[in-house]
Amino acid sequence: MSFEFILRLVGMVVFSILGVYTGIYVANLTNSPVEFFAVVVGLVGALCGLVLTPFLTTRPVRGIRKILGQISPQTLAAGLIGLIVGLAIAALLAFPLSLLPAPFGRLLPFVGVLLFGYFGVSVFVMRQDDIFSIARHLPTRASSDEGTTTPASGRTIILDTSVIIDGRIADIARTGFLVGTLLIPRFVLNELQYIADSSDSLRRQRGRRGMEVLSRLQKDTTVPVRISDMDVEGVREVDDKLVVLARQLRAPILTNDYNLNRIAELQGVAVLNVNELANAVKLVLLPGETLDVKIIQEGKEQGQGVGYLDDGTMVVVEDGRELLNRGITVLVTKVLQTAAGRMIFARIDRGD
């Protein structure tokens, strides 16, 4: 038996009692049969109570919960602080306003509570970013002793399923470049578990690798990892939930999914793309520079050899086919950036 059904029964009883008393009152006013009016109006009241009770109790509560669930914790905190400040100002002004002649002395204190409460919430919500930015930069006792502050340590970064499966996030987190708390929503964890339980062997391996990466992240104390039960009601797709949650928390999304990257950027959500980071930290080479590479396969054109750098960059060496499976020094002739990555064209450095 659901809680809403119990409330319907309670509302039916209460409204039927009110209907009986209303029927008796109406019958006495009109000199009509009391029993008839009491029974009829009581039945109407019972029907109204059965139908209207959810709209007066559970439905408004659900609506308020849904609205509050779509508001970020920072906005809620700013609104609460603004309400407290507004009510404090109204309380200070209540006494002098009450000394005014009637009816102002009775009305203005109440009006002041409404106005200052509203303006307090509005101002603090509108300027919440500035207020919390100042709060983050305030030195704590520990930072005062050390002479340093860590204003970015309170940042939250939301992880996508793709970046967990990718695996590089564990190595990036270990380097210390990520500052803040890595947040993994429960629906991302559920999707990862669904992939790990897939009947397809490749998807199953990817899902299990993601589980292993999560285990490594939790054991590594460099960056804190938190699994949250926060969800987004009314949204089914995981990517859409991530974007909405990121907007609520004002947090960036860490991903390597191109489509999610584009959708998030279009909606004003900050994105940390692992692939863009990998491209940014690749070794910068200019034509005329030399590098060491091992030729491991033949190229598409006649006489070409192909090798790879440590970061996976392909190096196409002219006349390198004859030096297959050998490490050589080559001279860079051209660097080509493509959608798939970067390619380096080179020739054998003969010292001339």
N, C-alpha and C positions, 0 to 999 in steps of 0.2 A: 504494500500500500504506500503510495507516494505521499510526500509531504503536502503537495498541492491538493491532492484529493482530500486529505484531512482538513486542510484549510477550507475547502469548499463545503464540507459537512458542517464545520464550525460556523462559517458564514451563513449557511442555510438556517441553522438553528437560531442564530442571533437575529437575522433579518425576519425570520418568521415570528419571533417574539415581539420585535418592534412592529411588525405588521398587525399582530393581534391587538396590541395597545393602540395603534393608530386606528384600526377598525372600530374599537370600542369608543374612542374619542369622537370619531366622525359620526357614529351611530347616535351618540348622546346629543351631538349638536343638531342632527337632522331628525331626531325622534324616530329613528328607524330601528328595525330589529337588531339587537346587539349581537346575538349569536351569528346571524348571517354575515354581517359586516366583519366580525372578528375572524370567522373562518375564511372568507374570501380574501380579505386583505392579508391575512396570515399566510395563505397559500401563495399569493403573489409575492409576498416578502421572501418566502422560502425559495421560490424560483429565482428571484433577483439575487438572493445571496449565493445560490448555487452557481449562477452564471457570472456575477460581477466580482466575487471575492478574489479570484486570481488577478484581475485587473487593478484591484486596490491593494494587493499585498505582494505576491511573488513576481508579477510582471514588472512593476516599477523597480523592485530590487534587482532583478536580472538586468534591466536596462541601465541602472546605475553602475552595476558591476562591469557591464560591457564597456561603458564609457570610461570608467576608471582604469580598466584593463588596457585601453588604447592610449592612455596618457603615460608618459615616461615618469619614472621615479623622481627625476630631477624637477620636472614640472610640478608634481604633487608636493614635493618638499618646498619648492618656492611658493606655491599657493598657500600652503599651511603657515609658513613663516610670515607671508604677507598678511594673512588673516589675523594672526596673533598680534602683529604690529598695528594693524588697523584698529582692532578691538582695544588695544592698550591706549592708543591715542583717543579713541572715542570715550573710554572710561575716564581719562584725565579731563576731558571737556564736559563730561556729563554733569558734574556738580555745578560749575558756573552757568551752564545752560539751564539747569533746573531752577535757578534763582530768577529767571525772567518771568514776567507776568503771564498769567494764563491767557490763551492756551499754549503759548510758546514754551513755557517751562515744562509742560508735559510731553509735547510732541517732539521738540528738537533733540532731546537726548536719544530717543528711539531712532529718529531720522539720522542722527550722527553715527549711531552704530551701523546702520545699513550702508551709509555712504562711505565711511572710513573703512569698513570691512571690505566693500567692493573695490575701492581704490587701492587698498593694500594688496589684495589678491592680484588685481590687474597689473599694478606697477611691478611687483616682484616676479610675476610670470613673464611679462614683457622683457624684463632685464635679467632674467635668470642666468643667462650665459655670462654676463659681466659679473654678477654677484658670485657665482660659483667659481669663476676664474680667479677673482680676488681671494676667495676662501682657499683655493688650492695653493696659492702663492704665499699664504700666511705661514711663517716658519713655526714648526712644532718644537717641542722641547728637545726631541732627539736631533732634529735638523739644526737647531740652534747650537747644540753642543758640538756637532760635527762641522758646522759652518756651511752646510749645503742643504739644498732643498730638492725634492723630486716632484715637481708639479704634475708631470705626466704619468706618475705611477698609478693614479686613480682612473686611468683610461680603460675602457672596456673594448675588446676586439672580439667580434663574433666570427666564429669559424664555420665555413661551408663544408658540406660533405666532400666535395671534390678535392679541397686542399688537404683534408685529413687522409683521404685515400692516396693522394699524391706522395705523401711521406716526407717531403722536403721541409715541412713546417717544424718537425722535430729538430732538425739540424739548425734551422734558422733561429729557433727559440733558444737553443743552447749557446749560440754566439752572443746573445744579449742585445741584439738589435731591436727586438720587440719589447716595448715598455708598456706595461699594463697587465690586465687580467684577460686571459683567453676564455671566452664564454662559449660553451657548447650547449645550445638549446636541446631539450629532450626530443623534439621532433627530428632534429638532425641525427641524434643517436639512434632513434628508431629506424630512420632510413638506412643508416649504416648497418644496423643489425639485419634489416630486410635484405640488403645486398649480400651480407655475409651468409645468409641462409638460402641464397638463390640456388636454383637447380643448375644454372649455367656455371661451369667450372671456373671460367675466367672471372666472372662477376663475383663468385664466391671467394676466390683468391684476393681480389681487390678489396672486398669487404673485410676479410680477415687481416689483411695488411693494415687497413684503417684502424681496426681494433688494436693491433700491436702498436701503431703510432700513438694512439690515445694513451695506451699504457705507458709508453716512454715519456710522453708529455707530463703525465701525472707524477711519475717518479722523479722527473727533473724539477728541481726546486728553483731554477733560474727564473721561470715565468709561471705565476700561479694559474692554475686551470680550474674553472668552475663549471659544473653541469647544472643548468637551470631548468625548472619546470615551466617557465614562462611560455605561453602559447598565444596564438593569434586566432581569435574566434572568427568564423565566417570565411576563412581562407583555407584552401585545401593544398595548393602547391607549396612545396618546401621553399622554392626560390622566392615566391611572393611573401611567404611568412617571414623569411629572413629580411627582406627589404622593409616590410612594415615594422618588424621588431627593431631593426637598426634605426629607423626614423624615430620610434618611440624612445629608445635609449640614447639617441644621438651618438651612436657608435659606428665605427667603420666595419665593413665586412672583409674578411680575409679569404680570398678565393683565387682559383685559376680558371674558373668557368667564364668563357668569353660572353655568353648570353647573359648570365647573371651580372657580369660587369657592366654591360651596356644598359640593362634595365635599371640597375641601381643608380648609375650616373644620371640617367634621364629623370629619376625621381629625387635627385639631390642628395643621394647617400654616398658617403665617402667609401672608396674601395681600395684595398691593398691587394694588388695582384702579384702572385708569386712569380708568374712568368715574366712580368715586366721587371721585377726585381732581379731575376736571373739575367735578363738581357742587359740591365743597367750595370751589373757588376762584372760583365765579361771583359776580358782583356782587350784594351784598345790598341789596335795595330794600324800603322800607316804604311802606305807603299814605300818600299825602300828599306824597311826594317827586316831583321832576320829572326827566325825562330826555329826551334828543334821540333821535329815531328817524325812519327814512325809511319811508313807507308804500309797499309794493311790490306788494301784491295785496289783493283783496277778501276779507272775512271770510265766515263761514257765515251769520251773521245779517244782517238788512237794515241797511245803512248802515255796517257795520263795515269797518275797514281793518286790515291785518296788516303788521307790520314785524318785524325781527329785530335783536337786539343783536349785538355783535361775537363773543360767545361762543355764538351760536346760539339764545339764548332768544327765544321767540316773544312778541311784544307785540301784543295785540288792542286796537285803539283804537276807542272808541265814536264814531260819526259821522265816521270817518276815510276813508270811501270817496270822499268828494268831494275829498280831498287826495292822491289816488293819485300815486305817483312824486315826492312832495315830502317834504323833511325838515322836521319840525315838533317842537315841544316839547310833551310830554304830561305829565299828572299821574297818578301811579299811584293806582288805586283798590282793587286787590286783587291778591294774589300767590297763585297756586295751584300746589302741588307735586303732580305726577302721576307715575305709573310711567314714563312716557316722558320726563319732564323737568319743567322749570318753565315756567309760563305767567304772563304779566303782563297784567292788564287795566287799561286806562287810558282817560282822556278828554282831549280837547284842552285844553291850558292856555290860557285866554283872559285870564289875568291878574286875574281877579276873586277 
